[in-house]
Amino acid sequence: MTQGETRAGLAALWMIGAIVSFSAMAIAGREAGLTLDTFEIMAYRSLVGVVIVVAVLTAAGRWHQVRRQRLGVHLLRNLFHFTGQNLWFLAVTLIPLAQVFALEFTSPLWVIILSPLLLGEALTRRRMLAAALGFAGILIVARPSPDTLNLGLAAAASCAIFFALTAILTKRLTRHEHTASILFWLTSMQLVMGLLAAGWDGDMALPDAATLPWLVLIGIAGLTAHFCLTTALSLAPASVVVPVDFARLPAIAILGMVIYGEALDAWVLGGAAIICFANYLNIVASKPHRTPQS
């Protein structure tokens, strides 16, 4: 086995960890949503995240990597992520989990549309084709009509846009910031946002004994999902990693069927397949072209 094959295999294992983490967060979010609103879930999730990040930074001696030069960009990024994550937690309580994940997969397609405006990246024909295919997939998944449109679908579709904005600003930050800095400001800023949003009316609910384990799981899974994904991308190119991530959809569809009795909707799975293909086409379009050697 070559070194490249070994790294690809390790990347696939890390992606399995990411799939398990994202799925666990969706199920825990639905369970926690039975007693808490999304702002409260985000506040407690961020509290768990702050404790974990501070502990890791202290144990690893990485506090010197946390910088304050770009707090404005951090704030804007975390505001986008906070909004998108709230919409995501709302969606998992209202519509089938497979439908949420399918619409969430459109986030990279929104990056295609927004990157020329925010990062100055070129919008090529192949990327335009990928975006068009992806939005065709959205129409198949959502099947918009007066009878099918609802708050859950709107929340799932909207969260993908905010996640795309988050990804664009993350790309800008990673040019200058360590992951440790990004995670610290992510959890600490969103803790403040969550407390302000959940407590603005003076009535922030405390988790009961049944809900507390779900909140801890959300906090842990949120960090491990992104850590596994980032590690996988450090071991293998996106063209290898992202197709493994597509397994998240059938995995959550099966979990939704087994745990919540959600039907396996052929329209959702078919539309999701088109969205996944559009994402893969975008990855191929983004690979640098090699010039022949003389």
Disulfide bonds with the S-S distance in Angstrom:
none
